[in-house]
Amino acid sequence: MRTARTTAAIVIAAALGLTGCGGPSGAGSRPQPGDTPAEGRTFTMAMAADPGTLDPAKTVLSAAIQVDRFLYDPLIQMTADGRARAGLAEKWQGDATTARFTVRKGVTCADGSPLTARDVAANIAYVADPKNRSPLTGLYVNPGATATADAANREVTVVSKVPDAFLLRNVGMVPIACGKGLDDRASLAAGGHGTGMFTLTESVPGDHYTLTRRKDYTWGPGAWKAGQKGLPDTVRVRIVPNETTAANLLLSGELNAANLVGPDQQRLFGRGQYHTDSATALGQMWFNQAPGRLGRDETVRRALARAVDLPVIGKVLSSGTGKPSGGLISIEPRACKAATAARRLPPHDVDAAKSLLDAAGWREGSDGVRAKGGERLKLTLLYPSQIGQPAASAAELIQKAWRAVGAEVALRGVDNMGINQVVAGNASWDVSVMPLGLGIPPQLRPFVSGPTPPHGTNFAHIGNEKYAALAADASRMPGAEGCPTWNRAESALIESVDVLPFVDAVVPTFGSGARFEKSYASITPSSIRMYKD
């Protein structure tokens, strides 16, 4: 079982990082008319934060995941549209409890030594052991799962003690390090002993990282062919915290890629700059249903939800660049495509909100604040301060709407550390607007059902029996077979006003002198192509 500390890391990394989580909306890495591939170039990209540790089994920070994609390959590569392609594994098969992978011939480590089935099994076993406190435990590999190697046949067999509907996909996405790195995890923290397309050749934390392409790399996604035109010889990752600076560097040609979330993106749009867009969770309204909290009453939750104009709140929160949320699973490529939030969010109706509170016995006092049985309708609303002024403005609009129906509302912006405290059960709150970025339905399950902190990760104390029953059924159905049931389960959460996903961020990654694709919150290394000016 994941710890609350780990859950918080996932919430922050996958959603609040706002690095983008999808495939290309445009041409991606495909050549454009007039583009001529350039050889021997350096691809320079900006990241807003330093990645910290690069040990792929010890981080879920978006910056580290991006760098690690250059260094450590998975068994299966997923395309932007959700198709599985060969990675380190040449073939695979499985169901909800057992997955079997055959490691490709000829895969070597950064030092030239061969990658073995035993190395792969050891990577998976490390993540499966809760004692190692890997943030990937329960996310990609269930606790207590076993991984065994058949060296003669280059096979790795993974057996999960509990059903995992997406076992092949989850285990197949674990970044794989070589055996020497598993024996020396400090070397992995420094980006060593990789299986990926690049090796780390220079590291200046807080400033830049330099990676060099391996000429012996022949096991890229699918039917990879060595010697393709336009591949960069070098990748340089620059730490550029300021978006205006990143935009200026991109326009001057000093950067080949940068994510821009704020107003600077309009300058580049106006110039017709190449970009590939991606979506990630941004606005999700969670109600704290712990004993003694007002959110435990569905009538109160529903009244509060109807009092706010969620589309307007979403427009403010996203600075007008977002899109209506399709559901709680937002990271592309999504395994289940249905839009569970569509037509299920409570419609905005202030009079209906007041009527619900009246019928539930909440009477308005002389100061305009409602009370029931001596308890005031008093709420603390949390919002993520990392997003800046748009989040503060959105919170103020929610506060104004709830005051209009008789609630006393205190606002509190929280940073990453504050979110850790919320998820760990160490903070006082009633409603939060914090996004949870996830890619497949089973990853949602421990956040919205089961044990609460400190024994589990159900930080909002949700007790939706319909969701729990449907999720249990869906977990026994392999892959897309269970999607209709997963979708019904997620819909049950929205219909009961347990959590309301209302807006996703649309994040453009701009390019100059290069084309690329994105998936799972980062640029896909094998997709990068450099072009002559």
N, C-alpha and C positions, 0 to 999 in steps of 0.2 A: 504493500500500500504506500502511495506517495505521501510524503509529509506535507504539512501546510506550507512549510518554507519552500519546498519544491514547487508546489502549486503556484505560489506567488511569483516565482521566477518565470514560470510558463506564461502567466497572465501578462507580466510586464514585457517579456521578450516577444511574444507572438502578437500581441495586440498594440501595446503602447509604443513599441518601437517604430511603428508606422513606416516600415521599410518596404512595404508592398508585398503582396503574396499572390501573384498570379502570372498567367501567361500573357503574351503580347496581345495588345489590341490592334496593332498594326502589322508591319512586315517582319518584326523580330529580327533575326540574324540573316534573313534572306537578302541577297543583293538587290539594290535598287537600280533603276535605269541610270547608266553612266558611272556606276560604282566600279572601281577597279581594285581587286584585292591587293593589299600592301603586305610585303614580307618584312620580317625582322623588326617589327614595331613593338612598342611598349604600350599596354593598355593601362591607363591611369584612371582610377575610380575614387570617388570621395565617400567616406563614411563619417557620420556625425559623432561617433563615439569609438573609443579604443575597444578592441575585442576582449582584452583580458586574457584569461587562460584559453589556449587553443586545444586542450584535451577534448576530443569530440564526445567523450562520455561524461564530461563534467560541466557542460555548459548548454544553456538554451538561449543565451543572449543572441539577438539578431546579428550583431556585428561579428561575433565569433562564428556563427553558423555560416555567414557569407565567406569568411576566410577559409574555414574548414572545408567548404565545398571544393576549393581548389586543391586541397591537400589530401582529403580522405574520401574515397569513393564508397558508395553503398553497394549492396548486392543487386538491387534493382533500381533502375533509373525511371522516374515517372515523367512523361511528357506533359506539356502545358495543358493538353486536353484530357489528361488522366489515363493514358495508355502506359502499360508497363513495358520497359525495354531492358535488355540485358545490361547489367552493370558488371560487377565482379563475378556475378553468377551467369552462366550461360543458359541455364534452364532451372525451372522451379515448379513445384506443385504442392498442394496442401488443402486443408479444410480449416475448420474453426479451432482445432486443437493441435494439429500437426502441420509443420511446414518443412519441406525438404528442398535444399539448394545444391546445385552442382557448380563448383567453382571453376571458372574459365582456366584453360591451360595458358601458361605463359605470363601470368600476372606476376609482376615483381614489385618489390618494395623500393623505396627511394634509394636505399643503399645497394640495390641490385640483387638482393636475396629473394628467393621465391616466396610468394604468399601461399600458405598451406591451409587446408581445411581446418586443421587444429587451431591456427591463428584466428580464423573466422569464428569458430565455435567459442573460443576464449573471449572474444569481444562481446558476443551475445550473452555468454554466461556471466560476465562481469556486470553488465547492465541488469541482468535478471536477479542478481544477489542484492537484497535490500541493505545489507551491511556496507556496501560500497557507496550508498547514498548518491547514486547517479540520478540526475534529474530526468533521464530518459526512462527510468524504471516506472512502469505503469503507463508510460506514454507510447513507447515503441515495443517494449518487452514486458510481459506481465511478471510480477514478482514470483519467484520460485520456478519459473520456466527452466527447462533443461535444454542444453545444446551439446550434441555429441558429434564427433567427426569420424568419418570413414575415409582415412587417408588414401587408401588404394583406389577408391572411386571418386575422390575429391568431393565427397558429399558431406553436407552438414544437415543434421536433423534437429529441429526445435520442437519441443512438446510443451504446450501450455497447460497448466493445471486447471485453468478456468477457460471457458470458450472465449475466443477472440474472433469476431466476425471478419476482421481485416488482418488476420495474423500474417499472411504472406506480405501484404503491403507494409505493415508496421515493422516487422523484423527486417524486411528487405530494405528499409530506409536507414537502418543503423549505420553510421559512418564507421568504416573498418580501418583499424590501425594494424601495423605489422607486429609480429611477436616480440621483437626487441623492445618496442615501445610499451607493450603491455607489462614487460618486466621493469620498465623505468618510466613511470608515468610523468616524471618531471620533464622528460624529453618530449612527451606528447604535449604537455602544457606549452612547450616552446615550438610546437608545430613540426616535430620530427617524426621519422618512421612512418611516412604516409604511403597510401596506395593510389593517390590521385594524379591528376595531370600535371601538377606543379609541385615544386619543392620550395620551402621557405629559405631564402638565401640572405636576407637582411631583416632585422627587427629593431625598430626604434619606437618603443611604446609611447603612445601619445602623439606621435608624429607620422610615421609611415612604416609600411611593411613591403618588402620586395620578394616576389616569387618568380621562379624560373621554370619554364616549360621543360618537361622531360621528353627528350627525343625518342626514348624507348617506349613511350606510352602508346599502346595499340589496343587497349580494351575499353575504349570509350563507349558511350551509350549506343546500344543496338549494334548494327553492322558497321562499326567505326572503321574508317580508313585513314591510315597515317598519311602524312604529306598533303593534307588539305590546304588550299590556298587561304591566306588571310589570318591564320591563327597567330596570336601574339606570341613572341618569344618570351616576353616578360610581362608580369602584372605588378603594378605599383598601387598599393592601397594607401591613400592619404587621409589622415584624420583632419576633417574640416568641420568643426562644430557649427559654424555660422553659414546659414543657407545663402545669404547674399554673396558671401565670399565664394561659395561653391558655384553659384550661378555665374559670377564674373569669371572664374577660372574656366568654366565650361565654354563661355563665349570667346575667351581669348585662346582657346585651344590647348590649355594646360591640363584640362581634364577631358576624358573620353566618356565618363558616365557619372551622374549624380542624381539622387532622389531629391525632389523639391516638394515640400508639403505646403509651404506658405505662399505669400503673395508674389514672391520672386518668380514663381512658375509662369505668371502671366507675361512677363517679359519674353520668356523663351517661346511660349505659345505664339505671341505676336510676331516672332521672327520665323515662325514655321519650323522650329527646331525639331529634329527627330526625337520621338519619345515612344516608350512602351508603357502602357498604363496597367495598373494592378489594383486589386481591391483588398481591403482588410477591415476587420471589425473596428468600429469607432464608438457608436452609441448603443449601449445596452443598459437598460434600467433594471437593477436588482433590488428586491425587497427583502429586508432582513426579517425572517420568520422565527427567530429564536424566541423562547419563552419570555413573555413580558414585553415583547416588541409589538408595536401597532401593526406591523406588516403581517403578523400571524393571522389577522382577520382578512379574509378574501374580499369582503365588502369594502374595507378601507383601501386595500390595494387597488380594487377596481375603480373606486371613486377618485383616487389620486391619479390613476392612469387616464381617466376620462377628463380630468380637469386640465391636462396639458395638451397642447397641440404638438404632437411628436414630430410631424413633418417640418414644422417651423423650427422646433428645437434642433432637429437634425441639420437643417440648413445653417443655423448659427454655429453649431458645434463643428461643422466641416468647412466653415467659411464659404459656403455656397458651392463647394466642389464635390460633395458626397453624393451618394445615391441611396435610395431606400434599401434597407437591409433585406436580404432574402431569407435570413434565418440565423441560427446560432452557430452554424458551421460555415465559416467564411473564407478560409484559406483555400485558394485554388492550387491544383485541381481538386475540386470536391468530389468525394466518392459518391455521394447522393445529391442529385441535382435539384430536387424539388424546392420551391420557395415556400418554406413553412410559415413565414411571417405574413405573407400576402393575405389580405382580407381577414386576418385574425387579430390584429392589434385593435384594442378598444378605440372606437371613434371618439373624436374630441366633442364633448358636450358638457359645458359647465353646469347647465341646469340639471342634467342627469346626475352629475357628480354630487351636487348639493342634495338631490333627492335621495341618493343612496345613503349619504351620511345622515340625513334626517331620519330615514327609515330604520337605520341602525342605532338610533338613540343618541347621536352626537348633536348636542344643542349649542347654539351660538351664544357666547357670553357678551357682556357689555363692552368688552374690548375687541370683539369680533372674532375671538378664538373659540372654537368649539370645545366642548368637554363632555365626558360621559362617566358617570359614577365617580366624579371627583378627579378624573384623569383628563388632562388637557391633550388636545390633538397637537402634540409637539414632536417635531421631526428634525433629525440631523441628516442633511444631504451631503454626500461626499462626491467630489469630482476630481479627475486627474489633473493636477497642476502642471504636469509635463507638457500638456497640449497647449498651455499658455492662455492668452486672453479669450480665444473662442470658447474654451471650456468654462471659464469664469462667467462669460456672458450668457452661455446656455444655462448654467446653474441659476443665474439671477432670474432668467425668464421662468424657470420651473418654480423658483421661490415665489415669484409674483403670482403665478397661476394658483399655487396652493394656498397662498394667503387669501386669495379671492374667494376660496370656498371654505375658509375658516380654520386654516392650519397655521401654527407658529413654526417657522422654518429657519433653522440655522444652517449656514453653508460652511463647508470646510474643504479646502483643497488639500490633496495628499500627494506626496511624491512617491517614488518607488519604495522607500522605507515604510512610508505610511500604508501603502498597499500591502506590504508584507504583514503589517500588524493587523490589518482588516482580515486578510485571508487566514491568518493564524488564529483568529478569534480573540485578539487582544485589543480591539478597538471598539468604541461605542458609535454605532451608526444605525440608521433606519432605512435609508435608500441610498444607493450608489449608482453613478453613471460611469461604470468601468467596463471596458471591452475585454472579452475573453476570446482570443484568437485560436481557433482549432480547425483541423483539416478533415477529420473523419468523426462520425457520430459517437463511437465508443469513448473517445477522449472526453466528451462532455459528461459522461455518466457519473464519474466520481465527484464532479463539481456540483451536481444538482440532485444527488440522491446518496443514500448511505450515511456512514458515520460523519459527524461534524467535528470541527477542531476541538481538542488537539488530536483526536484519534482518527480523523479523516479530513477530507477536503471539501465537504459540503458546507462552504463558509456562510451561505445564506440560510442554512437550516431548512432547506426545502424538503417537504414530505409528500410529494405528489405520487400517490399510489398508482395511478393510471400510467404515469411515465415509467415508474419502476418496473411494473409488470410488462409493459411493451418493450422496454429496453432489455429485460431479461430474455424475452422471446427472441428479439432481434439478434442478440449476441450469439445465439446458437445457429444463426443462418449465415453461411459463408458469403463474404463479399457483397456484391450488389443485390443478391437475392433478398437480403434483409432490408434494403432501402425503404420500401413502402412502410415497413413496421417502424424503422428508425424515424421516419418522417412523422408518423402518427404520434410517436412518443414525444418528439420535440414540440409538435403542435399542442400536446396536452399541457406543456409548461406555459406556452403563450396564452392558451385559452384560460388557464387558471391564474393568469397575471403573476406568475412566479418570477419570470424574467421577460423583458420586452426588448428584442433587438429592433432598432428603428432606423439606424443609418450606418452605412459603411463608408470608409474613406476611399477615395480614388486617388492613388498616388502615382504620378508620372515619374519615370526614370528617363531623364534626358540623355541623349548621346551625341557625340561629336567625333567624326572620324572613325566611327565604329558602329556596328549593329550587334544586337544580342537579344536573348530571350530571358524571361524570368519565370521561376516556379518556386513554390515554397519559400517565399520571403527573401529571395536572393537571385542574383544573376547566375545563370547556368554557365559554368566555365566553358564547356564544349561548344556553346552556341556563339561565342564571341568571334567576330570577324573584323579585321582592321581594313580600312579602305583609304586609298590615296586621296589627297585633298583635291 
